[in-house]
């Protein structure tokens, strides 16, 4: 116990470096070359992302908060949740709208933030425990793609699983199907899932959200190379790469890419790996799938859920879906 919250550390001691090496080796030796966005969020990356959420071009956070503010009380009434579990909780900032509504409804007893970042989880759990002293706060240090690690329904039901920020869009089609199926297997009748998803809209508007005029997103993207330099002894020169935000109309997703400005040879000493980039060759560092109501309903149905309620902001930029396990 630390203060008024507990943290359940479910990660092996070597998880970070082992998973990083595996992801980097698989991604940089693939065609096309890729890196996982989960490695963006070191201390500097987290600060840069917080700045991104405040940029005028980046509508996602404001639009999702608008939806939650308008409908949190309804969500609380519909779910009657005793336990709120948040996957990829990060700072848990927007979550306070749900915590306030569920507390006001008189049902909420426990908040379970789950994140792979030890620092982010500890800060969020401590902050929430301080703001909601009557709430049992149990942080879970885990990778939700591998370990959902949620309280059992006997001790915590009904449970509301919140997966906000359109993070589900960072998973490709196969990964999303696997994740939603595992999530369905962990839930029972009475439980519910709250998904925040960014919606398909004018491509120019989406591109601006991922390539702002101030260059904050470019710094965020290139910071991933700095992470690899520090953690894997790599010798990337971030200035040798240009940030690009590209709309992929076939997959209906935004893609962040780093494009080599000149031929580059990069040694990753900790992995005994050398990667050569031709001029113009790219590393895809993030995908962000954009959804339509029908697509999301179909994917949820295939995983064993029913899309029960659907809300958007007035401009229909962002959607929040309440899904229930299909009987």
Long-range contacts (C-beta under 8 A, 24 or more apart in sequence): 2-122, 2-126, 3-126, 3-129, 3-130, 4-129, 4-130, 4-133, 4-137, 5-125, 5-126, 5-128, 5-129, 5-137, 5-138, 5-139, 6-137, 6-138, 6-139, 7-121, 7-122, 7-125, 7-138, 7-139, 7-140, 7-141, 8-138, 8-139, 8-140, 8-141, 8-142, 8-149, 9-118, 9-141, 10-140, 10-141, 10-142, 10-147, 10-149, 11-116, 11-141, 11-142, 11-143, 15-143, 17-231, 19-143, 20-231, 20-232, 21-232, 21-270, 21-271, 24-228, 24-232, 24-268, 24-271, 25-271, 25-273, 27-283, 28-268, 28-273, 28-275, 28-283, 29-273, 29-275, 32-282, 32-283, 32-284, 33-275, 33-277, 33-281, 33-282, 33-283, 33-284, 34-283, 34-284, 34-285, 35-224, 35-228, 35-283, 35-284, 35-285, 37-170, 37-256, 37-285, 37-286, 38-116, 39-224, 39-227, 39-228, 40-220, 40-221, 40-223, 40-224, 40-227, 40-285, 40-286, 41-117, 41-120, 42-223, 42-227, 42-230, 43-119, 44-223, 44-226, 45-220, 45-223, 45-224, 45-227, 46-117, 46-120, 48-216, 48-219, 48-220, 48-223, 49-220, 50-91, 51-216, 52-212, 52-216, 52-217, 52-220, 55-212, 55-214, 55-216, 55-217, 57-208, 57-209, 57-212, 57-213, 58-209, 58-212, 58-217, 59-205, 59-209, 59-317, 59-318, 60-165, 60-166, 60-198, 60-209, 60-317, 60-318, 61-94, 61-165, 63-313, 63-315, 63-317, 63-318, 64-94, 64-164, 64-165, 64-166, 64-196, 64-313, 64-318, 64-320, 65-94, 65-97, 66-313, 66-314, 66-318, 67-196, 67-311, 67-312, 67-313, 67-318, 67-319, 67-320, 68-94, 68-97, 68-98, 68-164, 68-320, 69-97, 70-311, 71-311, 71-320, 72-97, 72-98, 72-100, 72-101, 73-101, 73-104, 73-105, 74-309, 75-101, 75-160, 75-194, 75-309, 75-322, 76-101, 76-102, 76-104, 76-105, 76-107, 76-108, 77-105, 78-192, 78-308, 78-309, 78-322, 79-158, 79-160, 79-192, 79-322, 80-105, 80-107, 80-158, 81-107, 81-108, 81-158, 81-159, 81-160, 81-192, 82-107, 82-108, 82-109, 82-110, 82-156, 82-157, 82-158, 82-159, 83-108, 83-109, 83-110, 83-111, 83-112, 83-151, 83-156, 83-157, 83-158, 83-159, 83-160, 84-108, 84-110, 84-111, 84-112, 84-159, 84-160, 84-162, 85-112, 85-114, 85-150, 85-151, 85-159, 85-160, 85-161, 85-162, 86-111, 86-112, 86-113, 86-114, 86-161, 86-162, 86-163, 86-164, 87-114, 87-144, 87-148, 87-161, 87-162, 87-163, 87-167, 88-114, 88-115, 88-116, 88-144, 88-163, 88-165, 88-167, 89-113, 89-114, 89-115, 89-120, 89-121, 89-124, 90-115, 90-117, 90-120, 90-124, 90-165, 91-120, 91-123, 91-124, 92-124, 92-127, 92-128, 94-164, 94-165, 95-128, 95-162, 95-164, 96-128, 96-131, 98-160, 98-162, 98-194, 99-128, 99-132, 99-135, 102-160, 103-132, 103-134, 103-135, 108-135, 109-135, 109-136, 109-156, 110-135, 110-136, 110-137, 110-138, 110-151, 110-156, 111-135, 111-136, 111-137, 111-138, 112-137, 112-138, 112-139, 112-140, 112-150, 112-151, 112-156, 113-137, 113-139, 113-140, 114-139, 114-140, 114-141, 114-142, 114-144, 114-148, 114-149, 114-150, 115-139, 115-140, 115-141, 115-142, 116-141, 116-142, 116-143, 116-144, 144-179, 145-171, 145-175, 145-179, 148-182, 148-183, 148-186, 150-186, 153-187, 153-188, 153-190, 153-191, 157-188, 157-190, 157-191, 158-190, 158-191, 158-192, 159-187, 159-191, 159-192, 160-191, 160-192, 160-193, 160-194, 161-187, 161-191, 161-192, 161-193, 161-194, 162-193, 162-194, 163-193, 163-194, 163-195, 163-196, 164-194, 164-195, 164-196, 165-196, 166-196, 166-197, 166-198, 166-288, 166-318, 167-196, 168-195, 168-197, 168-289, 169-197, 169-198, 169-253, 169-287, 169-288, 169-289, 169-290, 169-291, 170-286, 170-287, 170-288, 170-289, 171-289, 172-287, 172-289, 176-289, 176-299, 177-299, 177-302, 177-303, 180-299, 180-300, 180-302, 180-303, 180-305, 181-303, 181-304, 183-303, 184-303, 184-304, 184-305, 184-325, 187-325, 188-325, 189-325, 189-327, 191-324, 191-325, 192-308, 192-322, 192-323, 192-324, 193-305, 193-322, 193-323, 193-324, 194-320, 194-321, 194-322, 194-323, 195-296, 195-320, 195-321, 195-323, 196-318, 196-319, 196-320, 197-290, 197-291, 197-296, 197-318, 197-319, 197-320, 197-321, 198-288, 198-290, 198-291, 198-317, 198-318, 198-319, 199-290, 199-291, 199-292, 199-312, 199-316, 199-317, 199-318, 199-319, 200-252, 200-290, 200-291, 200-292, 201-290, 201-316, 201-317, 203-247, 203-249, 206-247, 206-254, 206-290, 207-245, 207-246, 207-247, 207-254, 209-245, 209-254, 210-245, 210-254, 210-256, 210-288, 211-243, 211-244, 211-245, 215-243, 217-243, 217-245, 217-256, 218-242, 218-243, 221-256, 221-258, 221-285, 221-286, 222-258, 224-258, 224-285, 225-258, 228-268, 231-270, 232-268, 232-269, 232-270, 232-271, 233-268, 233-269, 233-270, 234-266, 234-267, 234-268, 234-269, 234-270, 235-266, 235-267, 235-269, 236-266, 237-264, 240-264, 241-283, 244-282, 248-287, 251-287, 251-289, 252-289, 252-290, 252-291, 252-292, 252-295, 253-287, 253-288, 253-289, 253-290, 254-286, 254-287, 254-288, 254-290, 255-284, 255-286, 255-287, 255-288, 256-284, 256-285, 256-286, 256-288, 257-282, 257-283, 257-284, 257-285, 258-282, 258-283, 258-285, 291-319, 293-319, 296-321, 301-326
